[in-house]
């Protein structure tokens, strides 16, 4: 028997199937929503804490009077069982929670594990995770019992007992660990097995590497070695440990802004009296040849390793010729080196065979000689014609455009001197400054720049002073003219009144003297404005006085 399917029946079947599918899919979503609401409602309070540095955003949760933590997705990190909780982190290190429970401090990791249970110490601070950042064997904690601090490890073994005002774990640049402790406001250093390296008597201690400590006592710096021995005493404004090219250790020290040096034993071999520094030089071909190069106010000198002054600090440059075995000095920047009879207590380096002169070197020497000839011609042949002399110097600057041989700076300086002699101070200043840019250490150029600036300043002050003086003189002349006119008017009025009165009364009556108020201005020779407020005039005016004069 064959049955036909009615279209309405098929439509109802499809609609019913879609409805069942929709209900089936909506049940899990609704269950998740209710579960999330239930999870959120399990806390009495959730406080959102924004991201800060390496610390991510998180929620501080509270259930009753106890606190815990959730991440930014509201997943629980730490259950609510602590009196206080703070999210902390170490730069380039782990993040953790500092908690307190029943007045005791502890440390909890991000996954809720109690690294330091809050049952042993009043306060705990996570100091360092050394070597392997994710290892749990190299963790150290600063711990506090009462009002004293110490250091313990993850196994709660006190490696530094709680006897100090403060206790810190530090790592130097070489990865070596040391403990800094404070007692009576002073700092000292101890090892991880509580062995004293430096006593607690310093204001500050810094360990740049495993070789030494930079120590400060009463505002003065010194150096102590790795064993704690005070090599350089704390009597300098600055003290720095340095190493030469051959590994020789020495110390750069400063006092009152002037530099000196100490040897490896801490003995001062170069006194602190050089403003441009001290440097230990080791000859490249012979490391036994060592000496201190000193510089002060543009001049150079030399000291031996035992502190003997070999070359006085009065030369433009000092070098050591290891092949010849003596020092050479240069009196000026453009001068030539000349040999001295001073040598170092080391053997001379075998002299290398001189290379043959190449065409480039010959060309360089020829070019320098040609520039020297041009410069001397400009300096001597055109002394009576300033314009021609300036042109000659400009030719020198064009031939040495990059100041390769130093003649461009000298030529610009001499052009400035000519302009100064002609009275064109602004142009002279421009040339001096251009020369100083090319040769900033040339004493003559530096002195010319300083003098031209002083002359321009005095010129401006003189001009302003002359103008003010002329104004003051004009006001004085106008005041005198007004006073003279008033005197003449008073005389005329007095003569007319005396002629109209009777001769008898005038002879028997004594006339009273008459006065007139005048203004006298004080001369001004300073070139500065000396205006003051005058109550009688009711305005600002050059310094003056109101004087009554008898007519």
C-alpha positions in Angstrom: 0.0 0.0 0.0 1.5 3.4 -0.9 1.1 6.4 1.4 1.8 10.0 0.2 3.6 12.6 2.5 1.7 15.8 2.9 3.8 19.0 2.5 2.5 20.4 5.8 3.7 17.4 7.7 7.2 17.7 6.3 7.4 21.4 7.2 6.4 20.7 10.8 9.0 18.0 11.0 11.8 20.3 9.9 10.7 23.1 12.2 10.6 20.7 15.2 14.1 19.4 14.3 15.5 23.0 14.2 13.9 23.7 17.6 15.4 20.7 19.2 18.9 21.5 17.8 18.7 25.1 19.1 17.7 23.9 22.6 20.6 21.4 22.6 23.2 24.0 21.7 21.9 26.6 24.2 22.1 24.3 27.2 25.9 24.3 27.5 26.2 28.1 27.0 23.6 28.7 29.7 25.4 26.2 32.0 28.7 28.1 31.4 27.1 31.4 32.2 25.6 30.2 35.4 28.9 28.6 36.4 30.7 31.9 35.8 28.1 33.8 37.8 28.5 31.3 40.6 32.3 31.6 40.5 32.1 35.4 40.6 29.6 35.4 43.4 31.9 33.3 45.6 33.8 36.5 46.5 32.4 39.3 48.6 34.6 41.8 46.7 36.8 41.9 43.6 39.1 45.0 43.2 40.8 45.5 39.8 44.4 46.5 40.0 45.9 48.0 36.8 49.1 46.9 35.1 52.3 48.4 36.5 55.7 47.8 34.9 56.2 44.0 34.6 53.4 43.3 37.0 50.2 42.4 35.0 46.7 43.6 35.8 45.0 41.5 38.5 42.1 41.3 40.9 42.4 41.5 44.7 39.6 39.2 46.0 38.0 39.2 49.4 35.8 36.6 51.1 34.9 37.8 54.6 38.0 39.4 56.1 40.5 37.3 54.1 42.1 38.2 50.8 43.3 36.3 47.7 44.1 37.0 44.1 42.8 36.4 40.6 44.3 37.1 37.2 42.8 39.5 34.7 40.6 36.7 33.4 39.2 36.2 36.9 40.8 32.8 37.3 41.9 32.2 40.9 45.6 32.4 41.6 45.7 32.6 45.4 42.8 31.5 47.6 41.3 33.9 50.1 43.1 33.0 53.3 45.4 35.9 54.1 45.0 39.1 56.1 46.8 41.2 53.4 48.2 40.5 49.9 50.4 42.6 47.6 51.5 41.7 44.1 55.3 42.3 43.7 58.0 41.6 41.1 61.7 41.8 40.6 63.0 43.5 37.4 63.8 40.7 34.9 62.8 38.3 37.6 59.8 36.4 38.9 56.5 37.9 40.1 55.1 36.9 43.5 52.7 37.9 46.3 53.7 39.2 49.6 51.2 38.1 52.2 50.5 38.3 55.9 48.6 35.9 58.1 48.1 36.3 61.9 50.7 39.1 61.9 53.4 36.9 60.2 54.8 37.5 56.7 55.2 35.1 53.8 55.8 34.8 50.1 53.4 33.1 47.7 54.2 32.3 44.0 51.9 33.1 41.1 50.5 29.6 41.1 49.5 29.8 44.7 52.5 27.9 46.2 53.8 29.1 49.5 57.5 29.6 48.9 57.9 31.1 52.4 54.9 30.2 54.7 53.7 33.1 56.9 54.5 31.3 60.1 58.2 32.1 60.9 59.0 35.8 60.4 57.2 39.1 61.1 58.0 40.3 57.6 59.5 38.7 54.5 60.9 40.4 51.3 61.9 38.4 48.2 65.5 39.4 47.5 66.9 37.5 44.5 66.6 34.4 42.4 70.2 33.9 41.4 71.8 32.2 38.4 68.9 30.3 37.0 65.9 32.6 37.1 63.3 29.7 37.1 65.2 27.6 39.6 63.9 27.1 43.2 67.3 26.3 44.7 68.9 29.8 44.5 66.2 31.8 46.2 67.0 34.2 49.0 64.7 36.1 51.3 65.2 39.2 53.5 63.4 38.3 56.7 62.6 40.3 59.8 62.1 39.2 63.4 61.1 42.0 65.7 62.9 45.1 64.4 66.0 43.2 63.1 66.7 41.9 59.6 68.6 38.9 58.2 68.7 36.7 55.1 67.5 33.1 54.7 67.2 30.7 51.8 64.3 28.7 50.5 64.9 26.0 53.1 64.4 28.7 55.8 68.0 28.4 56.9 69.2 31.8 58.2 72.5 32.4 56.3 72.6 35.9 57.9 71.0 36.1 61.4 68.4 38.7 62.1 70.7 41.1 63.9 70.9 44.1 61.5 68.8 47.2 60.8 68.7 46.2 57.1 69.9 43.2 55.0 70.2 43.0 51.2 71.3 40.4 48.7 73.2 41.9 45.7 74.9 40.5 42.6 77.8 42.2 40.8 78.3 42.3 37.0 80.3 39.1 37.2 77.4 37.2 38.8 79.0 37.0 42.2 76.7 37.2 45.3 77.3 39.3 48.4 75.2 40.5 51.3 75.0 44.1 52.4 74.0 44.7 56.0 73.4 47.9 58.0 74.2 48.6 61.6 73.9 52.0 63.4 73.2 53.6 60.0 76.5 52.3 58.5 76.9 49.6 55.8 79.1 46.5 55.7 79.5 43.4 53.5 79.2 39.7 54.4 79.4 36.5 52.4 76.6 33.9 52.1 78.2 31.9 55.0 78.1 35.0 57.2 81.8 35.9 57.0 82.5 39.6 57.4 84.3 41.2 54.4 83.8 44.9 55.3 82.8 46.1 58.7 79.6 48.2 59.2 81.3 51.6 59.1 80.8 53.0 55.6 78.1 55.4 54.4 77.8 53.6 51.0 79.2 50.5 49.3 79.1 49.6 45.6 80.7 46.5 44.1 81.0 46.9 40.3 82.6 43.5 39.8 84.3 40.7 41.8 87.6 42.5 42.1 86.9 45.5 44.4 84.4 47.6 46.3 83.9 51.3 45.9 83.5 52.6 49.5 82.3 56.0 50.9 83.1 57.3 54.3 82.1 60.8 55.5 81.6 62.0 52.0 85.0 60.7 50.8 85.6 57.8 48.4 88.1 55.0 48.5 88.7 51.5 47.1 88.7 48.1 48.9 89.8 44.9 47.3 87.8 41.6 47.1 89.2 40.5 50.5 88.0 43.8 52.2 91.5 45.4 52.5 91.2 49.2 52.1 93.7 49.8 49.2 92.9 53.4 48.5 91.9 55.2 51.7 88.7 57.2 51.9 90.1 60.7 51.4 89.3 61.5 47.8 86.2 63.1 46.1 86.4 60.4 43.5 88.3 57.1 43.3 88.1 54.6 40.3 89.9 51.4 39.7 91.3 51.1 36.1 93.3 48.6 34.1 95.9 49.4 31.5 96.2 47.6 28.1 98.7 45.1 29.6 96.6 44.4 32.7 98.3 46.8 35.1 95.9 47.9 37.8 96.0 51.6 38.9 93.6 54.0 40.5 92.4 57.4 39.2 91.6 59.8 42.0 90.3 63.3 42.2 90.4 66.0 44.9 88.9 69.6 44.5 88.2 68.9 40.8 91.8 68.0 40.0 93.0 64.5 39.0 95.9 62.4 40.2 96.6 58.6 40.4 97.6 55.8 42.8 99.5 52.6 41.9 98.2 49.1 42.5 99.3 49.2 46.1 97.2 52.4 46.7 100.2 54.7 47.0 99.6 58.2 45.5 102.2 58.6 42.7 100.8 61.5 40.9 99.4 64.4 43.1 95.9 65.7 42.5 96.7 68.9 40.6 95.9 68.3 37.0 92.5 69.6 35.6 92.6 67.6 32.3 93.2 64.2 33.8 95.9 61.6 34.3 96.3 58.4 32.1 98.6 55.4 32.3 100.3 54.7 29.0 101.9 51.4 28.1 104.1 51.2 25.0 102.6 48.8 22.4 106.0 47.2 21.4 107.4 47.1 24.9 105.0 46.6 27.9 107.8 47.3 30.3 107.8 51.0 29.2 105.0 52.5 31.3 104.4 56.1 32.4 101.7 58.5 33.5 100.7 61.2 31.0 99.4 64.3 32.8 97.6 67.4 31.3 96.8 70.7 32.9 95.5 73.9 31.2 96.4 72.7 27.7 100.0 71.6 28.7 101.3 68.1 29.1 103.9 66.3 31.2 105.0 62.8 32.4 105.5 60.9 35.6 107.2 57.5 36.2 105.4 54.6 37.8 107.1 55.3 41.2 105.9 59.0 41.2 109.0 60.8 39.9 108.2 63.8 37.6 110.1 63.1 34.4 108.8 65.9 32.2 107.4 69.2 33.5 103.9 69.9 32.6 104.7 72.8 30.2 104.7 71.3 26.7 102.0 71.1 24.0 102.6 67.3 23.6 104.7 64.6 25.2 105.4 61.2 23.7 107.9 58.4 24.4 110.1 57.1 21.6 110.5 53.5 22.6 112.9 52.8 19.7 115.3 55.5 20.7 114.6 55.1 24.4 113.8 58.8 25.3 110.9 61.2 25.6 110.1 63.7 22.9 108.3 67.0 23.5 106.6 69.6 21.3 106.5 73.3 22.4 103.5 74.3 20.3 100.7 72.6 18.4 102.4 73.4 15.0 105.9 72.8 16.3 108.0 69.7 15.7 109.0 67.1 18.3 112.4 67.3 19.7 114.3 64.7 21.7 115.0 65.0 25.4 117.6 63.3 27.6 114.9 61.7 29.8 114.3 58.0 29.5 112.4 55.2 31.2 114.0 52.3 33.1 113.3 49.8 30.3 115.2 48.5 27.4 114.8 50.3 24.0 112.7 48.6 21.5 114.7 47.3 18.4 114.3 49.9 15.7 112.3 48.7 12.7 113.7 49.4 9.2 112.3 52.6 7.8 109.9 52.1 4.9 110.8 53.8 1.7 109.0 57.0 1.0 106.0 56.5 -1.2 104.8 59.0 -3.8 101.8 59.8 -1.6 104.1 60.7 1.3 106.3 62.8 -0.9 103.3 64.6 -2.3 102.1 65.3 1.3 105.4 66.8 2.3 105.5 69.0 -0.9 101.9 70.2 -0.2 102.8 71.2 3.3 105.8 73.1 2.2 103.8 74.9 -0.4 101.2 75.9 2.2 104.0 77.1 4.5 105.4 79.3 1.8 101.9 80.8 1.0 101.3 81.5 4.7 104.6 83.2 5.2 104.2 85.4 2.1 100.7 86.5 3.4 102.2 87.3 6.8 105.3 89.3 5.7 104.8 90.7 2.2 101.5 92.6 2.5 101.9 94.3 5.9 101.1 97.8 4.4 98.0 96.7 2.5 95.4 95.1 4.8 93.0 94.3 1.9 95.7 92.5 -0.1 96.9 90.7 3.0 93.3 89.4 3.7 93.1 88.1 0.1 96.4 86.3 0.6 95.2 84.6 3.7 92.0 83.7 2.0 94.1 81.9 -0.7 95.7 79.9 2.1 92.3 78.8 3.4 91.3 77.7 0.0 94.4 75.6 -0.4 93.9 73.9 3.0 90.0 73.6 3.0 89.8 70.9 5.6 92.5 72.3 7.9 94.6 69.2 7.2 97.8 70.9 8.0 96.4 73.5 10.4 97.1 76.5 8.1 93.4 77.3 7.5 92.8 78.0 11.2 95.9 80.1 11.5 94.9 82.1 8.4 91.4 82.7 9.7 92.9 83.9 13.0 95.2 86.4 11.3 92.3 87.7 9.2 90.4 88.3 12.4 93.5 90.2 13.8 93.5 92.5 10.7 89.8 93.2 11.1 90.3 94.0 14.7 93.0 96.4 13.9 90.7 98.1 11.3 88.0 98.5 14.0 85.6 96.0 12.5 85.1 94.0 15.7 82.0 91.9 14.7 83.8 90.6 11.6 86.9 89.9 13.6 84.8 87.9 16.1 83.3 85.8 13.2 86.8 84.9 11.9 88.1 84.1 15.4 85.2 81.7 16.1 85.7 79.9 12.8 89.3 79.4 13.6 88.4 78.2 17.1 86.1 75.5 15.6 89.0 74.2 13.5 91.7 74.4 16.3 89.9 74.5 19.7 93.0 73.9 21.7 95.2 76.6 20.1 96.0 79.0 23.0 96.4 82.1 20.7 93.1 81.5 19.0 91.3 80.9 22.3 92.8 84.1 23.8 91.7 86.1 20.7 88.1 84.9 21.0 88.1 85.8 24.7 89.5 89.3 24.1 87.2 90.2 21.2 84.1 89.2 23.2 85.3 91.5 26.0 85.9 94.4 23.6 82.5 94.0 22.0 80.9 94.0 25.4 82.7 97.2 26.5 81.9 98.8 23.2 78.2 98.2 23.7 78.3 99.5 27.3 80.2 102.6 26.2 77.6 103.4 23.4 74.7 103.0 25.8 76.6 105.2 28.4 77.2 107.9 25.9 73.6 108.0 24.8 72.3 108.2 28.4 74.9 110.8 29.2 73.8 113.0 26.3 70.2 112.7 27.4 71.1 113.6 30.9 73.1 116.7 29.7 70.2 117.8 27.5 67.8 117.6 30.4 70.2 119.6 32.7 70.5 122.3 30.0 66.7 122.5 29.6 66.3 122.8 33.3 68.9 125.6 33.6 67.1 127.5 30.8 63.8 127.2 32.5 65.4 128.3 35.8 67.0 131.4 34.1 63.7 132.4 32.5 61.9 132.1 35.9 64.6 134.3 37.5 64.1 137.0 34.8 60.4 137.0 35.3 60.7 137.4 39.1 63.1 140.3 38.6 60.7 142.1 36.3 57.7 141.6 38.7 59.8 142.8 41.7 61.0 146.0 39.8 57.4 146.9 38.9 56.1 146.5 42.4 58.9 148.6 43.9 58.4 151.5 41.6 54.6 151.8 42.5 55.2 151.9 46.3 56.1 155.1 48.1 59.7 156.0 48.8 59.1 156.5 52.5 57.6 153.1 53.1 60.2 151.3 51.0 63.0 152.9 52.9 61.6 152.0 56.3 60.4 148.4 55.5 62.9 145.5 55.2 62.1 143.1 52.3 62.1 139.2 52.9 64.4 137.1 50.6 62.7 135.1 47.8 63.5 131.4 46.9 62.8 129.3 43.8 62.8 125.5 43.6 65.0 124.0 41.0 65.9 120.4 39.9 69.5 119.3 39.6 70.3 115.9 37.8 73.1 113.7 39.0 75.7 112.8 36.3 75.6 109.2 35.1 79.0 107.7 34.0 78.0 104.1 34.3 76.1 103.7 31.0 73.2 102.1 32.9 69.7 103.4 33.6 69.6 105.1 37.0 65.9 106.1 36.9 64.2 106.4 40.3 60.6 107.2 41.4 60.2 110.8 42.5 57.2 111.6 44.8 57.2 115.3 43.9 57.4 114.7 40.1 55.0 111.8 40.3 57.0 109.7 37.8 60.2 107.8 37.1 63.0 110.1 36.2 66.9 110.1 36.2 68.3 110.5 39.7 67.9 114.2 40.7 67.3 116.5 43.7 64.8 119.4 44.3 66.8 122.4 45.6 65.6 125.8 46.7 67.8 128.6 45.5 67.6 132.2 46.6 66.7 134.7 43.9 
